[in-house]
Amino acid sequence: FNWVLRVSNIGAAAVGRDIIITPAVAAVAPATVPTYSTVSLPSKNVVNVDSVTTYNAAYGATTTSAYFGSGQAAYVRAVVSDPFGSFDITSARLALSTPSGTLTNLLAGTVSVAAASPTVTGVGTSFTTQLVVGDVIAIGGAYYTVSAIASNTSLTLASNVATAGTGLSVNKPVTMTMVADSGTSTMKGLKGQ
């Protein structure tokens, strides 16, 4: 049995309405075991980066700039959208690099990690001064949250590392908190940490 469910959502007045689907008990043998109708509406998580612009002042500023001098603050504003609403757009991670591609927010030293372990062992690292519990770090392209810092060369992650490695660099991504632009489902990255 095939059927088509067409939902028309035209205009701003129709935004935010609920769709209610009520299953009906079907008559099947044996009659004592009910079988319910189901509807599966698969969707993709579609978060789109609409634009990324640099400004010379905090949010609200309208003067953009493509170039910034040494020591000059740059305010990055990213406009992202999701056709299903803004509730699943919460944050973004930003890795800054030089024109040659070198990451600018690399931590001192290198680390070793064992697969299926949350322990990170550093060489030449400064965990106690460069990190705090709750920071997100990138090791080997994967992101982890710091749950404890024992010393400058030892820390614990909130989850196990997937792949073992030695001599790895640690990057501390800049986290952008996403704040809604009033009256729309568009989110704008406004605040860096």
Secondary structure, 3 states (H helix, E strand, C coil): CCCCCCCCCCCHHHCCCCCCCCCCEECCCCCCCCEECCCCCCCCCCCEEEEEEEECCCCCCCCECCCCCCCCCCEEEEEEECCCCCCCCCEEEECCECCCCCECCECCCEEEECCCCCEEEEECCCHHHHCCCCCEEEECCEEEEEEEEEECCEEEECCCCCCCEEEECEECCEEEEEEECCCCCCEEEEEEC
